Amino acid sequence: MNKKFVNVETAYAPQVLSFEDATRFLKAKIEIGIVPIDKVYILFGYRHISFNKVYQSIGYLGAGIVF
């Protein structure tokens, strides 16, 4: 049976903790995936990074091997 997983990460920094002229920093990521066989995973994810403006907002597909 395939195992499924969800990974969610967020990071936020207000102006007082941001570098240089940034008024804030925001990073958010969500990944949804399956483990079809032991130590192998396939995932689909979405990542959003912004500071003063949107720096990156993109979906991605990935795979990995754990050893």
N, C-alpha and C positions, 0 to 999 in steps of 0.2 A: 504494500500500500504506500502511495506517495505521501510524504509529509509536506505540509504547507507552512509557510512562515510569513510574518509581517514585521518589518523593521521601520520604526519612526524615530527621527532625530530632529531636534530643533536647537538653535542657538540664537541668542539675542543680546545685543549690547546697546545701551542708551548712549547718548552723545558723550557723556562724561567718561565712558570707558572705550569709546571708539577712537581710532587713529586719525590724525591730521584733521581734515575738514569734514569728515563724515559726521552726519547728524545722528545716525544710528546704523547698526549692522544687524541683518537678519539672514539666517540660513535655515532652511527646512528641507527635509528629505524623507521620502517614504518609498519603501521597497516591498514588493509582494513576490513571493517565489515558491518554488517546489523543489523537493529533493527526490528526484526520480530513482536514484540508486544511492547506496551509502557513499558518503564523502563527495558527492557531486551535486551542485545546485544550479538552478536556472532562475533568473529573476527579471522583473520589469520594475523600473523605478522612475521617480520624478524628483528633480532637485531645483530649488529656488534659492538664489543668493542675491541680496540687494544691500546697497549702502548708498544713500542719496538718490539712487536710481537702480533699476533692475540690472544687475550685472550678468546673471545667467538664470534662465528658466527653461529647463529641458527635460524631456523624457529619455530613458535609455533602457537597453536590453543587455543583460550580462549573464555570464556563466562562470563557474569556478569549481576548483577541486580543492578539497581540504586534505592535507596530509601532515 
